[in-house]
Structures are given as structure tokens and as C-alpha cells.
């Protein structure tokens, strides 16, 4: 989906958010509700408390691009260091 704005309209920065896909095995997969208010620190906190468990992938969407940050965030939540 794209938006065509008037050149007179103020530039609005695209939202930044995280999408966490979780696997419920026979029940299927589901993405955690996407909320722009959920920050990187909040995603890590939810991984630590196991609110987000059985994670398939975590994507960081920002500036019209998608970054896979799964290993980075899971590692950070577990206190691991990747060289």
C-alpha cells in the first residue's frame, strides 16, 4: 500500500514497529499484535518473561524496509554475545 500526498502536506515519518511471529504447532502460527508503541526494549522484556515464546522470526519494520532481528533480540534477551 502506498500513499500519495500533496507536496504542500507536511512530511510524516513512517511508523517503526516490531512483528514477532510465533509457532503454536498444530494450531498454526500467529504474529503478535503489531503496535508502534512496543519498543525494542519491550520486545526483549517479553522474550525474557516468555510472553513471546516459540518465536519463528522477529522483523523490525522502519523507513520502508524490513530487517530480520530474530537472533539479535533473542540473544540479547538470553544475555548471549554474538561475535
N, C-alpha and C positions, 0 to 999 in steps of 0.2 A: 504494500500500500504506500502510496506517495502523496505528498501534499503540495499543491501549487499555491503559493502565497503571493500576495500583491507585493511589489517592490517597496511599497510605502509601509507595509506592515512591519512591526519590529521583529527582529530575528529571535526565535525561540530555540533554545538548545534542546536537542533531542533527549529524551529521558535515558537514564542509566539504571540498569537493573540486572539481577541475577536470576537465572532459571535453573532449578535443581530437579532433575528427572530421577524418580525413584522407582525401583522394581518391586512389585508386590507378588512376584512369581506367577502363580496360576490366575491371580486376579488382574494381572497386567501391569502396565507402567502408568505413572501419573506424574505430571510436573507439579511442583509446589506452587501455590498461588503466586503469581507474579505481582509484586508490589514494589514500586520505585523507592519506597521508604526503607526497604531492607538493604542494609549496607553490607559490605564485605565482612566487617567485624560481626555483624548479626548472623550471617551465614556460617561463619566459623563457630560462633557460640552455639548455634543449632546443631552443627556437626558434633561438637563436644558433648552436648547433652543427649545426643542420639535422637533428637526430634527429627532430624534428617538422617535416615539410615537406609542402607541398601541403595546407595546413590549410584546411578548409572553414569551420569555426567552432570557437570555444572558449567553453564555458559554465562559469561559476562557480556552483556549487550550494551554498547556505548558508541557514540559517534558513528552510527550507521555501520558498525562492524560487530562481529561475534568472536569472542575469544574463549577457547576451552580452558578453564582454570581448575578442572577437577583435581588433578594430582597436587597442584599448588595449595589449594584450600584444605583438602583432606590431610595433606602433610602438615600444614600449619596447625590444624586442629589437633593432630596427634603429637605435635611437638617434634616432627621429623625435619631434617635438613637435607635438601637435595643439592648436590654439588653440580 
